[in-house]
Amino acid sequence: MTRLLRWSTRSALVASLWMAAGSAEAAGPCDNILQMLRVNVPVDVIVDNMRSYELTEDDLKCLVDGEAPEEILAAAREQLPEVEAPEAPAAEEQVEEAPPASRFETTETIGDDFDESEEEATAAGSAELEQYINDYKAGKYLTSSYGLFQLLEENAFPEKESTIKYYLAKSLQALDMNHSAQHYYMEVIRKGGPKNPLFKFALPRLAQITAITGDDNEVRRIVGRLDPAQYPRQARPHLHYLMGLREYDDGNLADASAHFGEIPVDHSLYPRAQYFEGMINYQRDKLKSAVKSFREVLRAEVPTDDPRIAYELEELKDLSLVNIGRIYFKIERMDQAEKYYSKVARDSIHWPESLFERSWTAFYAGDYNKSLGLLTSADSPYFADHDFIPEITYLKALNYFTFCEYEEVTRVMTLFDAKYRPMRDELKAFIDKYKSKEGSKLTDQAFDAYFGPSAGQSELPKAFFTKILRNRDLAAFVRHLDMIDDELELIAVQKSAWRDSLGKHLNDVIAQDQQRIKVLAGRKMLQSMLENYRMLDGLINDGDVLRFEVVDAQRADYMFRSSNPDTEAVDKRPIDFATQTDIIYWPFNGEFWIDELGYYRFTEQGSCK
């Protein structure tokens, strides 16, 4: 029995694969500053670093275009006292010369000068409101957020409600309270939708926050109600990507492909879009196109100084290799399948999976000793806490059955039953608990049963939960909940006046959102558990059939031996370990060495007569 702990999802390596923010190529001072903003470097740290740059007028214009915060623009202007802020472009310059070649017609016009337009949209019209906005621009985020919240509570300027909430969201975002900021950005977006002058500024910022929390569930719902022509230019590729995910999850593959096709080749989301294009083509049985898309992922390069984004791209490439291998396996090109499975990096979290799938390739190619060797590697203790692949044991039994090693088949399947039947039974009991109408209302408790502070004992190993946390949506929900916990701690240590007013309100908002997210996480977890229950139940049933086949084969073997008594007198040929000079055979003694994984090979001769 194992005691389940609440693992931080920041250590779940795949959780962020689908949700990371885009990055731009870092070339000059402006690009470096914008890159630091994208990876959430504190503004005061960026301002300190800016002193080492020799900024030009072009850098200042670049920062304005890149929606740099006002405090960074002010620091840039201080280094260029003779340079004034660039004027907003003329109206005729704001209109695109021609709509892009796309099924999504783009008719909205947004000025290239993002901050100048924002200044116009948020004109205060009140000295008090202007003061709090200036506090934000001066980096006084606690003062700004406190004052803006008081204005909301007093309903002081109802005609400026969106402006107040927008700057309140920006202040909270600067305080690293991203979930609270998300709440207010969404309120701005919901008030008037695209007709709200602040809509085109709040939506890109909301998209930025989803890249941090990992949970784009709310943004997808908002974007789903928009005409693509209403997407703000600054967030257009990201929003097309999110809509592609939504349509893909809903099974609308053609619409998903259209959205993914809108992402430019030089955008950081392009490799992920191509990966989904490959999945879409595979599901539509367009295998050549699928391979082409996956190969596009393999060729992709995303210039970045962020090690997380670089790591995610490498993972995406490994997944693409696995999928190309599956395609060749499907069309029975075992040599090509083996080639692509073998390309997966040894240090990749997908390597054990590739070893297992290679073992099926060797099995269908008739190389059962190679298949058993690969299964031995995939089942090594090095992967025990990270990979849940029950099929390994079943395929071992199939290999031994092919060798007519019936006693070994029985031994392997007995161990399989002892290990996996209790897991199957626990999953069934847990899923049945929430099947009823009453139980379906308690899905937040489903999440807490395994991930809450009072998680009990379970037959399910850590590797099982590592596997289900690789589900993109579930991982995002759990990561979001972890970040909310951090945010609650951050609220609790603020000054008492702030904590007892705005902080108290945020605690109430967060409590409601926590409950909602736990419900969504519980549903997704139950869905994943149901899929794994069906997989285990199917394997156990297949194992029962295999046992029947063993009994039948043993009966036939006994009949053959009784009719051919001389068979028992024939000794098995001794194993000859001689081989070419560059290969040395070392008999396996049950001790695993990581550098040997992937090279094991059995020398089973079989007992078939």
C-alpha positions as CSV (number, residue, x, y, z in Angstrom):
1,M,0.0,0.0,0.0
2,T,1.3,3.5,-0.8
3,R,0.5,6.8,0.8
4,L,-0.5,9.4,-1.7
5,L,1.1,12.8,-1.4
6,R,0.0,16.0,-3.0
7,W,2.7,16.5,-5.5
8,S,3.4,20.0,-6.9
9,T,2.4,20.1,-10.5
10,R,5.4,22.2,-11.3
11,S,7.4,19.0,-11.1
12,A,5.1,17.3,-13.6
13,L,7.2,17.7,-16.7
14,V,4.6,17.4,-19.3
15,A,2.0,19.6,-17.7
16,S,3.3,22.8,-19.3
17,L,3.9,21.4,-22.7
18,W,0.6,22.8,-24.1
19,M,0.4,26.0,-22.2
20,A,3.7,27.8,-22.3
21,A,3.8,31.4,-23.5
22,G,5.3,32.4,-26.9
23,S,8.8,33.9,-27.0
24,A,10.4,36.2,-29.5
25,E,13.9,36.2,-30.9
26,A,16.2,38.2,-28.6
27,A,18.4,40.4,-30.7
28,G,18.7,44.0,-29.5
29,P,18.0,45.8,-26.2
30,C,14.3,46.1,-26.9
31,D,14.0,42.4,-27.7
32,N,15.9,41.5,-24.5
33,I,13.6,43.7,-22.4
34,L,10.4,42.3,-24.0
35,Q,11.7,38.8,-23.5
36,M,12.3,39.4,-19.8
37,L,8.7,40.7,-19.6
38,R,7.4,37.5,-21.2
39,V,9.1,35.3,-18.7
40,N,7.8,37.5,-15.8
41,V,11.1,39.1,-14.6
42,P,10.1,41.8,-12.1
43,V,9.8,45.2,-13.6
44,D,12.2,46.8,-11.1
45,V,14.8,44.3,-12.0
46,I,14.3,45.0,-15.7
47,V,14.6,48.8,-15.1
48,D,17.9,48.2,-13.3
49,N,19.2,46.1,-16.2
50,M,18.2,48.8,-18.7
51,R,20.9,51.1,-17.3
52,S,23.5,48.9,-19.0
53,Y,21.8,49.4,-22.4
54,E,22.5,52.2,-24.9
55,L,18.9,52.7,-26.0
56,T,18.0,54.4,-29.3
57,E,14.8,56.1,-30.6
58,D,14.1,52.8,-32.4
59,D,14.3,50.9,-29.2
60,L,11.8,53.2,-27.5
61,K,9.4,52.8,-30.5
62,C,9.9,49.0,-30.3
63,L,9.0,49.1,-26.5
64,V,5.9,51.1,-27.2
65,D,4.9,48.7,-30.0
66,G,5.6,45.7,-27.7
67,E,3.2,47.0,-25.0
68,A,5.9,47.5,-22.4
69,P,4.6,48.8,-19.1
70,E,4.7,52.6,-18.5
71,E,7.5,52.4,-15.9
72,I,9.8,50.8,-18.5
73,L,8.8,53.3,-21.1
74,A,9.5,56.1,-18.5
75,A,13.0,54.6,-17.8
76,A,13.7,54.4,-21.5
77,R,12.7,58.1,-22.0
78,E,15.0,59.1,-19.1
79,Q,17.9,57.7,-21.0
80,L,16.7,59.7,-24.1
81,P,15.6,63.0,-22.6
82,E,15.5,64.7,-25.9
83,V,13.2,62.1,-27.4
84,E,9.4,62.4,-27.1
85,A,7.0,59.5,-27.1
86,P,6.1,58.6,-30.6
87,E,2.8,59.9,-31.8
88,A,-0.1,57.7,-32.7
89,P,-0.1,56.7,-36.3
90,A,-2.4,58.5,-38.6
91,A,-5.9,57.0,-39.2
92,E,-5.1,56.0,-42.8
93,E,-1.9,54.2,-41.6
94,Q,-4.0,52.0,-39.2
95,V,-5.9,50.3,-42.0
96,E,-4.5,47.2,-43.4
97,E,-3.8,47.4,-47.1
98,A,-5.5,44.1,-47.8
99,P,-7.0,41.3,-45.8
100,P,-4.7,38.3,-45.3
101,A,-5.2,35.2,-47.4
102,S,-7.3,33.3,-44.9
103,R,-10.7,31.8,-44.3
104,F,-10.9,34.3,-41.4
105,E,-11.5,37.8,-42.8
106,T,-9.8,40.5,-40.7
107,T,-11.7,43.8,-40.8
108,E,-10.9,45.4,-37.4
109,T,-8.2,48.0,-37.3
110,I,-5.9,48.5,-34.4
111,G,-3.1,51.1,-34.3
112,D,0.4,49.9,-34.2
113,D,1.1,52.1,-31.2
114,F,-0.5,49.9,-28.5
115,D,0.3,52.1,-25.5
116,E,-0.9,55.4,-27.1
117,S,-4.2,53.7,-28.0
118,E,-4.5,52.4,-24.5
119,E,-3.9,55.9,-23.1
120,E,-6.8,57.2,-25.2
121,A,-9.1,54.3,-24.2
122,T,-8.4,54.8,-20.4
123,A,-8.5,58.6,-20.2
124,A,-9.4,59.1,-16.6
125,G,-11.4,62.3,-16.6
126,S,-11.0,62.6,-12.8
127,A,-8.1,63.8,-10.7
128,E,-8.6,61.0,-8.1
129,L,-8.7,58.2,-10.7
130,E,-5.8,59.8,-12.6
131,Q,-3.8,59.7,-9.3
132,Y,-4.3,55.9,-8.9
133,I,-3.4,55.3,-12.5
134,N,-0.2,57.3,-12.1
135,D,0.5,55.3,-8.9
136,Y,0.4,52.2,-11.1
137,K,2.7,53.7,-13.7
138,A,5.1,54.7,-10.9
139,G,5.3,51.1,-9.7
140,K,3.2,51.7,-6.5
141,Y,1.0,48.7,-7.2
142,L,-0.3,48.2,-3.6
143,T,-1.3,51.8,-3.4
144,S,-2.9,51.8,-6.9
145,S,-4.8,48.5,-6.4
146,Y,-6.1,49.7,-2.9
147,G,-7.3,53.0,-4.2
148,L,-8.9,51.6,-7.3
149,F,-10.7,49.0,-5.3
150,Q,-12.1,51.7,-3.0
151,L,-13.4,53.5,-6.1
152,L,-15.3,50.4,-7.1
153,E,-16.7,49.8,-3.6
154,E,-17.9,53.4,-3.5
155,N,-19.2,53.3,-7.1
156,A,-17.5,56.6,-7.5
157,F,-17.2,56.7,-11.3
158,P,-19.6,54.2,-12.8
159,E,-18.9,55.5,-16.3
160,K,-15.2,54.6,-15.8
161,E,-15.8,51.1,-14.3
162,S,-13.9,49.3,-17.1
163,T,-11.0,51.6,-16.8
164,I,-10.8,51.1,-13.0
165,K,-11.0,47.3,-13.3
166,Y,-8.5,47.3,-16.1
167,Y,-5.8,49.2,-14.1
168,L,-6.8,47.2,-11.0
169,A,-6.1,44.0,-13.0
170,K,-2.7,45.4,-14.2
171,S,-1.7,46.3,-10.7
172,L,-2.6,42.8,-9.4
173,Q,-0.7,41.3,-12.3
174,A,2.3,43.4,-11.4
175,L,2.0,42.1,-7.8
176,D,2.2,38.5,-9.2
177,M,-1.4,37.8,-8.3
178,N,-2.3,36.5,-11.7
179,H,-5.5,34.7,-10.9
180,S,-6.9,37.8,-9.2
181,A,-5.8,39.9,-12.2
182,Q,-7.5,37.3,-14.5
183,H,-10.8,37.9,-12.6
184,Y,-10.8,41.6,-13.3
185,Y,-9.6,41.3,-17.0
186,M,-12.5,39.0,-17.6
187,E,-14.9,41.5,-16.0
188,V,-13.6,44.1,-18.4
189,I,-14.0,41.7,-21.4
190,R,-17.6,40.7,-20.4
191,K,-18.7,44.3,-20.1
192,G,-19.7,45.2,-23.7
193,G,-17.5,42.6,-25.4
194,P,-15.6,43.8,-28.5
195,K,-17.5,47.1,-28.3
196,N,-15.7,48.0,-25.1
197,P,-12.7,50.2,-26.0
198,L,-10.6,48.2,-23.5
199,F,-11.5,44.8,-24.9
200,K,-8.6,44.7,-27.3
201,F,-6.2,45.4,-24.5
202,A,-7.6,43.2,-21.8
203,L,-7.9,40.1,-24.0
204,P,-4.2,39.9,-24.9
205,R,-3.3,40.4,-21.2
206,L,-5.7,37.6,-20.3
207,A,-4.1,35.4,-22.8
208,Q,-0.7,36.1,-21.3
209,I,-2.0,35.1,-17.9
210,T,-3.3,31.7,-19.2
211,A,0.3,31.0,-20.3
212,I,1.3,31.4,-16.7
213,T,-1.5,29.6,-14.9
214,G,-1.6,26.9,-17.6
215,D,-5.5,27.0,-17.5
216,D,-7.0,28.5,-20.7
217,N,-10.5,27.1,-20.1
218,E,-12.1,30.5,-19.5
219,V,-10.3,32.2,-22.4
220,R,-11.4,29.5,-24.8
221,R,-15.0,30.1,-23.8
222,I,-14.7,33.8,-24.4
223,V,-12.8,33.5,-27.7
224,G,-15.4,30.9,-28.9
225,R,-18.0,33.6,-28.9
226,L,-16.0,36.0,-31.1
227,D,-15.7,36.3,-34.8
228,P,-12.0,35.8,-35.6
229,A,-12.0,39.2,-37.2
230,Q,-12.5,40.6,-33.7
231,Y,-9.2,39.1,-32.4
232,P,-6.9,41.8,-31.2
233,R,-3.8,41.9,-33.4
234,Q,-1.4,41.5,-30.4
235,A,-3.0,38.2,-29.4
236,R,-4.2,36.9,-32.7
237,P,-1.9,33.9,-33.1
238,H,-2.4,32.9,-29.5
239,L,-6.2,33.1,-29.8
240,H,-6.2,31.1,-33.0
241,Y,-4.2,28.5,-31.2
242,L,-6.6,28.4,-28.3
243,M,-9.6,28.1,-30.6
244,G,-7.8,25.4,-32.5
245,L,-7.5,23.5,-29.2
246,R,-11.1,24.0,-28.4
247,E,-12.3,22.8,-31.8
248,Y,-9.9,19.9,-31.7
249,D,-11.2,18.8,-28.3
250,D,-14.8,19.1,-29.6
251,G,-14.0,16.9,-32.5
252,N,-14.3,19.7,-35.1
253,L,-11.1,18.7,-36.9
254,A,-11.6,20.9,-40.1
255,D,-12.2,24.0,-38.0
256,A,-9.3,23.2,-35.7
257,S,-7.0,22.8,-38.7
258,A,-8.2,26.2,-40.1
259,H,-7.3,27.9,-36.8
260,F,-3.9,26.2,-36.5
261,G,-3.2,27.2,-40.1
262,E,-3.4,30.9,-39.0
263,I,-0.3,30.7,-36.9
264,P,2.8,32.2,-38.7
265,V,5.8,30.1,-39.4
266,D,8.0,32.4,-37.3
267,H,5.7,32.3,-34.3
268,S,6.7,30.3,-31.2
269,L,3.4,28.5,-31.2
270,Y,4.0,27.2,-34.8
271,P,5.6,23.9,-33.7
272,R,2.6,23.1,-31.5
273,A,0.2,24.0,-34.2
274,Q,2.0,21.7,-36.6
275,Y,1.9,18.9,-34.0
276,F,-1.9,19.2,-33.8
277,E,-2.1,19.4,-37.6
278,G,-0.3,16.0,-37.6
279,M,-2.8,14.6,-35.0
280,I,-5.7,15.9,-37.1
281,N,-4.3,14.4,-40.3
282,Y,-3.7,11.1,-38.5
283,Q,-7.3,10.9,-37.3
284,R,-8.6,11.7,-40.8
285,D,-6.4,8.9,-42.1
286,K,-4.2,11.3,-44.1
287,L,-1.1,9.5,-43.1
288,K,1.4,11.2,-45.5
289,S,0.2,14.6,-44.5
290,A,0.4,13.6,-40.8
291,V,4.1,12.6,-41.3
292,K,4.8,15.8,-43.1
293,S,3.3,17.9,-40.2
294,F,5.3,15.9,-37.6
295,R,8.5,16.3,-39.6
296,E,7.8,20.1,-39.7
297,V,7.9,19.9,-35.8
298,L,11.2,18.1,-36.0
299,R,12.6,20.9,-38.2
300,A,11.3,23.7,-36.1
301,E,13.5,26.1,-34.2
302,V,12.3,28.6,-31.6
303,P,15.0,31.1,-30.6
304,T,14.6,31.6,-26.9
305,D,16.6,32.2,-23.7
306,D,13.9,30.5,-21.6
307,P,15.1,26.9,-20.8
308,R,11.5,25.9,-20.1
309,I,10.3,26.7,-23.6
310,A,13.4,25.1,-25.1
311,Y,12.7,21.9,-23.1
312,E,9.1,21.9,-24.2
313,L,10.1,22.1,-27.8
314,E,12.4,19.1,-27.4
315,E,9.6,17.1,-25.8
316,L,7.3,18.0,-28.7
317,K,9.9,16.7,-31.1
318,D,10.1,13.4,-29.2
319,L,6.3,13.1,-29.3
320,S,6.4,13.7,-33.0
321,L,9.0,10.9,-33.4
322,V,6.8,8.5,-31.5
323,N,3.8,9.4,-33.6
324,I,5.7,8.9,-36.9
325,G,6.7,5.5,-35.6
326,R,3.1,4.7,-34.9
327,I,2.1,5.7,-38.4
328,Y,4.7,3.3,-39.9
329,F,3.7,0.6,-37.5
330,K,0.1,1.0,-38.6
331,I,1.0,0.5,-42.3
332,E,3.3,-2.4,-41.3
333,R,6.5,-0.7,-42.2
334,M,8.3,-2.2,-39.2
335,D,11.8,-1.1,-40.4
336,Q,10.7,2.6,-40.5
337,A,8.8,2.3,-37.3
338,E,11.9,1.0,-35.6
339,K,13.9,3.8,-37.1
340,Y,11.8,6.6,-35.7
341,Y,11.2,5.0,-32.3
342,S,14.9,4.7,-32.0
343,K,15.4,8.4,-32.5
344,V,13.7,9.3,-29.3
345,A,16.3,10.7,-26.9
346,R,17.4,8.5,-24.0
347,D,16.8,11.3,-21.5
348,S,13.3,12.1,-22.8
349,I,10.3,11.3,-20.6
350,H,8.9,9.6,-23.7
351,W,11.8,7.2,-24.0
352,P,10.2,4.3,-21.9
353,E,7.1,4.6,-24.1
354,S,9.2,4.4,-27.2
355,L,10.9,1.3,-25.9
356,F,7.6,-0.4,-25.2
357,E,6.3,0.5,-28.7
358,R,9.5,-0.7,-30.3
359,S,9.0,-4.0,-28.5
360,W,5.7,-4.4,-30.3
361,T,7.5,-3.7,-33.6
362,A,10.0,-6.4,-32.8
363,F,7.2,-8.8,-31.8
364,Y,5.4,-8.3,-35.2
365,A,8.7,-8.6,-37.0
366,G,9.2,-12.0,-35.3
367,D,12.2,-11.0,-33.2
368,Y,10.8,-12.2,-29.9
369,N,14.2,-12.1,-28.1
370,K,14.6,-8.4,-29.0
371,S,11.1,-7.7,-27.9
372,L,11.7,-9.2,-24.5
373,G,14.9,-7.3,-24.2
374,L,13.2,-4.0,-24.9
375,L,10.4,-4.8,-22.5
376,T,13.0,-5.5,-19.8
377,S,14.5,-2.0,-20.3
378,A,11.0,-0.4,-20.3
379,D,10.1,-2.2,-17.1
380,S,13.3,-1.2,-15.2
381,P,13.2,0.4,-11.8
382,Y,14.5,3.7,-13.3
383,F,11.0,4.3,-14.7
384,A,9.0,2.9,-11.8
385,D,7.7,6.3,-10.5
386,H,7.2,7.9,-13.8
387,D,5.7,5.4,-16.3
388,F,2.6,3.4,-15.9
389,I,2.5,0.9,-18.7
390,P,0.7,-2.3,-17.6
391,E,0.8,-3.6,-21.2
392,I,4.5,-4.4,-20.7
393,T,3.7,-7.4,-18.5
394,Y,1.0,-8.7,-20.9
395,L,3.4,-8.4,-23.9
396,K,6.0,-10.3,-22.0
397,A,3.5,-13.1,-21.5
398,L,2.7,-13.1,-25.2
399,N,6.4,-13.5,-26.1
400,Y,6.8,-16.4,-23.7
401,F,3.6,-18.0,-25.1
402,T,5.1,-17.7,-28.6
403,F,8.2,-19.6,-27.2
404,C,5.9,-22.2,-25.7
405,E,7.2,-21.4,-22.3
406,Y,3.8,-22.0,-20.7
407,E,5.0,-22.1,-17.1
408,E,6.6,-18.7,-17.5
409,V,3.4,-17.3,-19.1
410,T,1.5,-18.5,-16.0
411,R,4.0,-17.0,-13.6
412,V,4.1,-13.7,-15.4
413,M,0.3,-13.5,-15.5
414,T,-0.1,-14.4,-11.9
415,L,2.2,-11.5,-10.9
416,F,0.2,-9.3,-13.3
417,D,-3.1,-10.2,-11.6
418,A,-1.6,-9.7,-8.1
419,K,-0.5,-6.2,-9.1
420,Y,-3.2,-4.8,-11.3
421,R,-6.5,-6.4,-10.2
422,P,-6.5,-4.4,-7.0
423,M,-5.9,-1.2,-9.0
424,R,-8.7,-2.1,-11.4
425,D,-11.1,-2.7,-8.5
426,E,-10.2,0.5,-6.8
427,L,-10.7,2.5,-10.0
428,K,-14.1,0.9,-10.5
429,A,-15.3,1.6,-7.0
430,F,-14.1,5.2,-7.2
431,I,-15.7,5.8,-10.5
432,D,-19.0,4.2,-9.5
433,K,-19.1,6.5,-6.4
434,Y,-19.6,9.5,-8.8
435,K,-21.9,7.9,-11.4
436,S,-25.2,8.8,-9.7
437,K,-26.9,12.1,-10.0
438,E,-26.0,13.0,-6.4
439,G,-22.4,11.8,-6.9
440,S,-21.9,13.9,-10.0
441,K,-22.4,17.0,-7.8
442,L,-19.4,16.0,-5.7
443,T,-16.7,15.9,-8.3
444,D,-14.6,18.5,-6.4
445,Q,-14.3,15.9,-3.7
446,A,-13.1,13.4,-6.3
447,F,-10.1,15.7,-6.9
448,D,-9.4,16.2,-3.2
449,A,-9.7,12.4,-2.6
450,Y,-6.3,12.0,-4.3
451,F,-4.8,15.5,-4.5
452,G,-6.2,17.1,-1.3
453,P,-4.4,17.5,2.0
454,S,-6.2,14.5,3.5
455,A,-5.5,12.0,0.7
456,G,-5.8,8.4,1.9
457,Q,-4.2,5.2,1.1
458,S,-4.4,3.7,-2.3
459,E,-3.4,0.8,-4.4
460,L,-2.6,3.2,-7.3
461,P,1.1,4.0,-7.6
462,K,2.7,7.4,-8.0
463,A,3.4,6.4,-11.7
464,F,-0.4,6.2,-12.3
465,F,-0.9,9.8,-11.2
466,T,2.1,11.0,-13.1
467,K,0.5,9.4,-16.2
468,I,-2.9,11.1,-15.7
469,L,-1.2,14.4,-15.0
470,R,0.1,14.2,-18.5
471,N,-3.4,15.0,-19.6
472,R,-3.1,18.5,-20.9
473,D,-6.3,19.8,-19.3
474,L,-6.0,18.1,-15.9
475,A,-2.4,19.2,-15.6
476,A,-3.5,22.8,-16.3
477,F,-6.2,22.7,-13.6
478,V,-3.9,21.2,-11.0
479,R,-1.2,23.7,-11.8
480,H,-3.7,26.5,-11.6
481,L,-4.8,25.3,-8.2
482,D,-1.2,25.2,-7.0
483,M,-0.6,28.8,-8.1
484,I,-3.8,29.9,-6.4
485,D,-2.5,28.4,-3.1
486,D,0.7,30.5,-3.6
487,E,-1.5,33.6,-4.4
488,L,-3.5,33.1,-1.1
489,E,-0.2,33.1,0.8
490,L,0.9,36.2,-1.0
491,I,-2.4,38.0,-0.1
492,A,-2.0,37.0,3.6
493,V,1.3,38.8,4.0
494,Q,0.3,42.2,2.7
495,K,-0.3,45.3,4.8
496,S,-3.4,45.0,7.0
497,A,-5.4,47.8,5.4
498,W,-4.9,46.2,1.9
499,R,-5.4,42.7,3.2
500,D,-8.7,43.5,5.1
501,S,-10.3,45.3,2.1
502,L,-9.2,44.2,-1.3
503,G,-7.5,41.1,0.1
504,K,-10.7,40.0,1.8
505,H,-12.6,40.4,-1.4
506,L,-10.0,38.5,-3.4
507,N,-10.1,35.7,-0.9
508,D,-13.9,35.4,-1.5
509,V,-13.4,35.4,-5.3
510,I,-10.7,32.9,-5.1
511,A,-12.7,30.5,-2.9
512,Q,-15.5,30.4,-5.5
513,D,-13.0,29.9,-8.3
514,Q,-11.1,27.2,-6.4
515,Q,-14.4,25.3,-6.0
516,R,-15.2,25.7,-9.7
517,I,-11.7,24.6,-10.9
518,K,-11.8,21.6,-8.5
519,V,-15.1,20.5,-10.1
520,L,-13.5,20.8,-13.6
521,A,-10.4,19.0,-12.4
522,G,-12.5,16.2,-10.8
523,R,-14.4,15.6,-14.0
524,K,-11.3,15.5,-16.0
525,M,-9.7,13.2,-13.5
526,L,-12.7,10.8,-13.4
527,Q,-12.6,10.7,-17.2
528,S,-8.9,9.8,-17.2
529,M,-9.5,7.2,-14.5
530,L,-12.3,5.7,-16.5
531,E,-10.0,5.4,-19.6
532,N,-7.4,3.7,-17.5
533,Y,-10.0,1.4,-15.8
534,R,-11.2,0.2,-19.2
535,M,-7.6,-0.4,-20.3
536,L,-6.8,-2.4,-17.2
537,D,-10.0,-4.3,-17.4
538,G,-9.4,-5.2,-21.0
539,L,-5.8,-6.4,-20.2
540,I,-7.1,-8.5,-17.4
541,N,-9.7,-10.1,-19.6
542,D,-7.1,-10.7,-22.3
543,G,-5.0,-12.3,-19.6
544,D,-7.8,-14.7,-18.8
545,V,-8.1,-15.6,-22.5
546,L,-4.3,-16.1,-22.6
547,R,-4.5,-18.5,-19.6
548,F,-7.1,-20.5,-21.4
549,E,-4.8,-20.6,-24.5
550,V,-2.0,-21.8,-22.2
551,V,-4.1,-24.7,-20.8
552,D,-5.2,-25.7,-24.3
553,A,-1.6,-25.5,-25.6
554,Q,-0.3,-27.6,-22.6
555,R,-2.9,-30.2,-23.3
556,A,-1.8,-30.4,-26.9
557,D,1.9,-30.5,-25.8
558,Y,1.2,-33.4,-23.3
559,M,-0.6,-35.3,-26.1
560,F,2.4,-34.8,-28.4
561,R,4.9,-35.9,-25.8
562,S,3.0,-39.0,-24.9
563,S,2.9,-39.9,-28.6
564,N,6.6,-39.1,-29.0
565,P,8.5,-40.3,-25.9
566,D,11.9,-39.9,-27.5
567,T,11.4,-36.1,-27.5
568,E,12.4,-35.8,-23.9
569,A,15.8,-37.3,-24.6
570,V,16.8,-34.5,-26.9
571,D,18.9,-31.9,-25.0
572,K,18.6,-28.3,-25.9
573,R,21.5,-26.8,-27.7
574,P,23.9,-24.8,-25.6
575,I,23.8,-21.1,-26.1
576,D,26.7,-19.8,-28.1
577,F,27.7,-16.3,-27.0
578,A,30.3,-15.9,-29.8
579,T,29.7,-12.8,-31.9
580,Q,31.5,-10.2,-33.8
581,T,34.5,-8.6,-32.1
582,D,32.8,-5.2,-31.4
583,I,30.0,-6.8,-29.3
584,I,30.4,-8.4,-25.9
585,Y,27.6,-10.4,-24.2
586,W,27.2,-10.0,-20.5
587,P,24.7,-12.4,-18.9
588,F,21.9,-10.4,-17.1
589,N,21.9,-11.0,-13.3
590,G,18.9,-8.8,-12.4
591,E,20.9,-5.7,-11.7
592,F,20.0,-2.7,-14.0
593,W,22.6,-0.2,-15.2
594,I,21.2,2.9,-16.9
595,D,23.7,2.9,-19.7
596,E,22.7,-0.7,-20.6
597,L,19.0,0.1,-21.0
598,G,17.7,-0.4,-24.5
599,Y,20.5,-2.9,-25.3
600,Y,19.2,-6.0,-23.5
601,R,18.4,-9.0,-25.7
602,F,17.2,-12.4,-24.6
603,T,18.6,-15.7,-25.8
604,E,15.5,-17.7,-25.4
605,Q,15.4,-20.8,-27.7
606,G,11.9,-21.8,-26.8
607,S,10.3,-25.2,-26.0
608,C,8.1,-25.6,-29.0
609,K,8.1,-29.0,-30.6
